[in-house]
Amino acid sequence: MEDLIRRWQEPWGAIRDLPPAERTADGLRAKLGLPGRVYELLVFDEGDRVRRLAAEVASASVATWLTVFTTRPDSAEVAMKEGGLPPAPYRERFMSIALADHPDAAAPAPYELAVVRNGRVIRAELRLPNGEVAAYGHAAVNGPDAAVHDVRTLDEHQRRGIGRVVMAALAQHAVAAGAKTAYLTASAEGERLYLALGWTNVFALLVGKGGLPVE
């Protein structure tokens, strides 16, 4: 399971221009360098590691997140609380899809699709003729794996199907770059779109935030 997390994290980190995550005995340790998120531990829920790591993160000297990938979120939440690190009230989803199964979608008028590649990172945008960006998203490819991240439709353009167009463009360009499978993390709201596009839930994600933020 740790390998599956790594296959998502490496291209996800490329989108955010992060250094490669460090492998540890428990999972991955990523350095984000943000004031409220200097480090992040990414681990699969196994054995007593969640309770133990929750205690470590709760007492960390710098702002650290613990992200737990789990198929048993209720018991993982109990373990985090017992370790002194209650998870955030939201639960995200870790999802995947075989890119060959991803549906296509065409941009409806008057929107125009623009796709830009910068190394491994792909950015897709839906724009109005005046250049206004209505929706966008990012993907990055690492060998046969791709991560999708930061997909957004601006409020005034929602419910017009353009989020599907962004996702389809990212999938197509990831395939062209050699990817076979894609991964993403989704909020409850985003999950509805991704399920409709054929993505599958793999894990629930619980996030606990500890340590002291950087001044």
N, C-alpha and C positions, 0 to 999 in steps of 0.2 A: 504493500500500500504506500510506503514511503516513496517508492519509485514513481508511482502515479502522481503524487504531490509534486515531485521534482519535475516531471514532464510538463506540468502546468506552470510551475514557478519560474523556470528558466526563461521561457518566452515572455511571461508576464513581467518579469524583471527587466527584460529588454525594452518593453514599452515604456517603463518608468525610468529607464536609463540607470538601473541599479547594478552594482557589482554582483557577481554570482553568489548565491547563498552558500553558506558553509554547512557541510554535512556534520551532524553530531550523532551521538549514540541514540538520540530520541527522534531525530527528524532533520529539519533544516533550520538554520539560523540566518536570517536575512538582515542586512543593514540598510535601513531606509534613510536614516539621518535626518528625519523630521523632528521638530521640537516636541511633539506629542507622541512620536512613534520612531524612536531611534533604532530599536531592534524589534524584530518579530520572530517568534518561534512558531514554526508550522509543523504540527505533529498529528499522527494518526492516533485515535483513541484506542489504547491497548494497555492491558495490565493496570498498574497503579501509576503510570507516568503522568496522567492528567492531574491527579491530586498533588503529586510531588512537584511538577512543573508550575502548577498554579501557585504553590507556596513560594517557589523561587522567584516567579515574576512579580508576585505581590510585594516582595521585599527588595526588588531590583533597585540599583542606585540610579539608573536612567530609565526614561520612558520606554517600556517594553510591552509589546502585545503578545498574547498567547492565542493562536488560532488553532482550534481543535477540529479535525476532520473526523466525523463520527457517523455511525449508523444507529446509534442509540443516544440521541441528544438529551433525553431526560436524565439518564444516569450520568452522562458526562457533565451535565449542568450541576448535579449534586456533588460530583467529585471536585469540580472547580470551586464551588462554594465551601466545601470542606477544607480546601487548600487556601482559603482566604481570598479568592479572586472571583467574585461573582461575575458571570458573563453579562455582556450587554443584552438589553431586552430583545434585540432583533436576532433572528436566526437566518443566515443566508444559506444558499444551496450551492454545492459544487456539481457542475453539470458537464456532460460531454456529448459529442456527436461524431459519427463517421461522416467526414465531409462530403463523401460521394452521395450521401443521403440528404444533404442540405438543399432545401427548395430554392429555386431562383425567384427573383422578383424584379420587375421593371419600375423605373421611377415614373410616378404619375405627373402629368403636367400640372403646374408649370415648373416642377422641380427638376434640377439637373444633377446628375451624379458626377462627382470628381473623386478620383483615387490617386493618392500620392504614396510612393514608397521611399523610405529613407533607411537604407540597409535592410535589416530584417523586419522593420516596423512598417505596417501598412495603415494608412488613415483613409477612411471613406467619409465623404461629406455629401449631403443633399443640400443644394443651394437654390435660391430663387434667382431669376435672371439679373436682379440688381446686385448679386453677390452675397446676399444675406444667407448665413448658414442656418439651416432649419433642423438638421440632425447630423450626428457624426458618430464615429466609433473607431476603435483601433484593434489591430491584431499584430502578432509577431510570430514568426516561424522559427522552430529549432528542429531541423531534420524532419521527421515525420509528424512532429507535434506542433500545434499552434495554440496560442492563448488569445482569447478575445477579452477586451477590457474597455471600460469607460465608454459605453454606448449610451447615447442620450438623444432624445428628441425634445427640442425646446417646447415649452408649454403651449405656445400659441399654434404649434404645428402638430400636436398630438392627435391621435385617432384618425390619421390619414394614410396609414399603412407604410409610412416612409421608414420606420424603424426596421421593417422587414427588408427594405431595399438595402439599407446599410449592412445588415447582417449577411444578406446574400452576396453583396460585393466583397465583403471581407472573406467570406468562405471561398468564393471563386478565386480571389487573388492568393489566398493561402494555399489552395490546391496547386495553382500555377507555380508557387514557390516550393512545392514538394511535400506539403503537409497532407496527412491522411486523416488525422483525428484532431479535434479541437476541444478545448476546455475553457470554462469560464466560471466565475462566481456570480451569483444572482441574488438580488433582493426578492422579497415576496412579489413585488410588483413586476419586476423584470422576468421572474420565473414564468409567469403566464404567457408572455410572448415567446420565450424560448421553448416551452413545452409545445406550443402551437407550431413551432418550426421543426419539431422532431428531436429536440435535445432531450436528454435523459438525466434524471437526478441520480447522482452517485452517493454523495454524502451530504449531511447537514453540517453547517459550520457554526461553531460557537467562538466568540471572541471575548477575551478578558484583557483589560488594560491595567497595567501596574507600573511601578517605578515613578520617578520624579521627572517632570518635563524639563527640557533644556530651557534655561532662561534666555 
